[in-house]
Amino acid sequence: MPKFCSLNKNFTGWLLFILISVIWGSSFILMKIGLQTLTAYQVAAIRILSASVVLLPFAWKAFKNVEKKKMPQVILSGLLGSFFPAFLFCIAETRISSSLTAILNSLTPMFAIIAGVSFFGLKAATKKIIGVIIGFAGLVLLPFAAQTGIDFKDVQYSLLVLIATICYALNVNMVNRHLHNTPSLQIASLAFSFLLLPALIILIATGYFNLPLLTGKYLQSTLAAATLGTIGTAIASVLFYMLLKKTGVLFTSLVTYAIPVVAVMWGLLSGESITLAQVGCLAIILAGVYLVNKKEKIIGPAEEVLL
């Protein structure tokens, strides 16, 4: 029975990993569509607002069940895990390419280790660190394996993505430490209920409701941003918290490695060619994910290890 439970847990973890990777990997396309007619602030605000509306029916129950002393951590999780990154990514993508954004986003596991060791008293097993390095190396090589290469201009906008990855890294460690026993849906619904009003205020302040929203391009951009919020943020956030509590900090943060894989699949659907070098990079990335997911024996009952 224990072996069966372990296999079922691993299957669930990988299923969540794939679902989140597909959803978040597709978010770059939705952001680009949204940014065709709307500003970065409007796209990000619509994303947060739509996610808040979807999760709002679950917020009251969460408010009654979540311990009041954990409320600051829940709100901070919403800010670090969704609100700030949503705006940082949209602003960055107005000037830098999606491939560069994906590479910079892949630094999340690195920052997760640094944040965990520096601020949360965790210890990372050697094989886990090696797995992160291998996966990151494959991800860095992936854009260079493409025919168009990669452009490193507009460094200041690249820094915005780096700040977003630091937010993600702090969030996964904080949730793992302080909200580990709190149901995933309660964390997400309660966090986004506090973000609804700020997002609405931003939309009003930027003049969004004065735009011809029923015309073709504006409607398309709005629908893209709303889809990004409902599926890419609301549903994916719940799945993310589930994955985090089932598999741990480091493996969860490795979802960022799979995002370029999804981007390649979108390229295939749009008629782009994929080189053998890109396939090799994907193999390197998967090897890194495997090493990170491989369990380590913990020596000493008092030690906490990033597994």
Secondary structure as the mmCIF struct_conf table of DSSP 4:
data_model
#
loop_
_struct_conf.conf_type_id
_struct_conf.id
_struct_conf.beg_label_comp_id
_struct_conf.beg_label_asym_id
_struct_conf.beg_label_seq_id
_struct_conf.end_label_comp_id
_struct_conf.end_label_asym_id
_struct_conf.end_label_seq_id
HELX_RH_AL_P HELX_RH_AL_P1 PRO A 2 GLY A 25
TURN_TY1_P TURN_TY1_P1 SER A 26 SER A 26
HELX_RH_AL_P HELX_RH_AL_P2 SER A 27 GLY A 34
TURN_TY1_P TURN_TY1_P2 LEU A 35 THR A 37
BEND BEND1 LEU A 38 LEU A 38
HELX_RH_AL_P HELX_RH_AL_P3 ALA A 40 LEU A 55
HELX_RH_3T_P HELX_RH_3T_P1 LEU A 56 PHE A 58
HELX_RH_AL_P HELX_RH_AL_P4 ALA A 59 ASN A 65
BEND BEND2 VAL A 66 VAL A 66
HELX_RH_3T_P HELX_RH_3T_P2 LYS A 68 LYS A 70
HELX_RH_AL_P HELX_RH_AL_P5 MET A 71 GLY A 78
HELX_RH_PI_P HELX_RH_PI_P1 LEU A 79 PHE A 83
HELX_RH_AL_P HELX_RH_AL_P6 PHE A 84 ALA A 92
TURN_TY1_P TURN_TY1_P3 GLU A 93 ARG A 95
BEND BEND3 ILE A 96 ILE A 96
HELX_RH_AL_P HELX_RH_AL_P7 SER A 98 ASN A 105
TURN_TY1_P TURN_TY1_P4 SER A 106 LEU A 107
HELX_RH_AL_P HELX_RH_AL_P8 THR A 108 PHE A 119
BEND BEND4 PHE A 120 PHE A 120
STRN STRN1 LYS A 123 ALA A 124
HELX_RH_AL_P HELX_RH_AL_P9 THR A 126 ALA A 145
BEND BEND5 ALA A 146 THR A 148
HELX_RH_AL_P HELX_RH_AL_P10 VAL A 155 HIS A 178
BEND BEND6 LEU A 179 LEU A 179
TURN_TY1_P TURN_TY1_P5 HIS A 180 ASN A 181
BEND BEND7 THR A 182 THR A 182
HELX_RH_AL_P HELX_RH_AL_P11 SER A 184 SER A 193
TURN_TY1_P TURN_TY1_P6 PHE A 194 LEU A 195
HELX_RH_AL_P HELX_RH_AL_P12 LEU A 196 ALA A 205
TURN_TY1_P TURN_TY1_P7 THR A 206 GLY A 207
HELX_RH_3T_P HELX_RH_3T_P3 TYR A 208 ASN A 210
BEND BEND8 LEU A 211 LEU A 211
TURN_TY1_P TURN_TY1_P8 LEU A 213 LEU A 214
BEND BEND9 THR A 215 THR A 215
HELX_RH_AL_P HELX_RH_AL_P13 GLY A 216 GLY A 229
HELX_RH_PI_P HELX_RH_PI_P2 THR A 230 ILE A 235
HELX_RH_AL_P HELX_RH_AL_P14 ALA A 236 THR A 247
HELX_RH_AL_P HELX_RH_AL_P15 VAL A 249 SER A 253
TURN_TY1_P TURN_TY1_P9 LEU A 254 LEU A 254
HELX_RH_AL_P HELX_RH_AL_P16 VAL A 255 LEU A 269
TURN_TY1_P TURN_TY1_P10 SER A 270 GLY A 271
HELX_RH_AL_P HELX_RH_AL_P17 LEU A 276 ASN A 293
BEND BEND10 LYS A 294 LYS A 294
HELX_LH_PP_P HELX_LH_PP_P1 LYS A 297 ILE A 299
BEND BEND11 GLY A 300 GLY A 300
TURN_TY1_P TURN_TY1_P11 PRO A 301 ALA A 302
STRN STRN2 VAL A 305 LEU A 306
#
